[in-house]
Amino acid sequence: MTTSSTQGASAPAEERVYVTLMVADQLFGVPIHSVQDVLGPQRINRIPLAPVEVAGSLNLRGRIVTAIDLRRRMGLPERAGGQSGMSVVVDHNGELYSLIMDSAGEVMSLPASAFEPNPATLDPLWQDVTSGIYQLDGRLLVILEIERLLDLTHAKAA
């Protein structure tokens, strides 16, 4: 009776759903509940004196969205030859942010039991902005922690 409906209600908690994205050949995951949109290349306007991780801002259906370059934020090499990236738009505390990536992946539903904490060998910068990993057929899916990723209080201005 109520027991089976309670079990059915708890079943989704056993799975975690992520939108995957590629940045410099590394697979990252963003919790799907944070994702608002996935966009192709966009015109980004530079913001003077913004931290180097802030690529600028873009207009999304009349809303100003701050664009964060994930390569810069994660300490990865710049994109070659001025290639433009795609964006995943996330909501954080009612504000929209565009996370600039190389390419979008797929939506993955993964068992919560397979989630592992960050390995001790993970770069300290990455440990600060990620919540853990999944091991997928010889690849690591690194899960981004949106709140910490968007905390640029210690970032330097360009």
C-alpha positions, 0 to 999 in steps of 0.5 A: 500500500503506502509502502510500495509508493514510498519505495517508488518515490525513493527510487529516483534518489538511487540514480543521479542524472547529469548533462555531460560536457567535454573540455580539453578532452576531459569529460565533466558532468553537471547535475541536470537540475541546474541546467537551463539550456544548451547553446551553440556558439554565442556572441560574447561581450567582454566585461572590463576588469572581470576575472580572467575566468569570465569570458564576458556576457551574452544575451539569452532571450532578453536576460544578461548571462555571465559566461564562464570559460571552463578551460580557464576556470579549470586551468586547462590550455586555451582553445586552439585557433580561436575556435568557439565553444558551446555553452551549458546555461545553469541557474545559480541562486536565480542568476544564469551563467553560461559555462563555455565548453568544447562540446556537449555530451549526453544526459547520463543517469548513473547509480548513486552507489557508483559515485566516488569522492575525489581522488587524493591525486586530483589537482587541488584546483579541481578538488575545490570545484568538483564533488567527486567522480564516476569511473566509466569504461576507462574514463573519468566523469568529473562532477562539477559543483556549480556553487563552488565553480561559480565562486570567483571571489579569489579570482584575479581580474584580467 
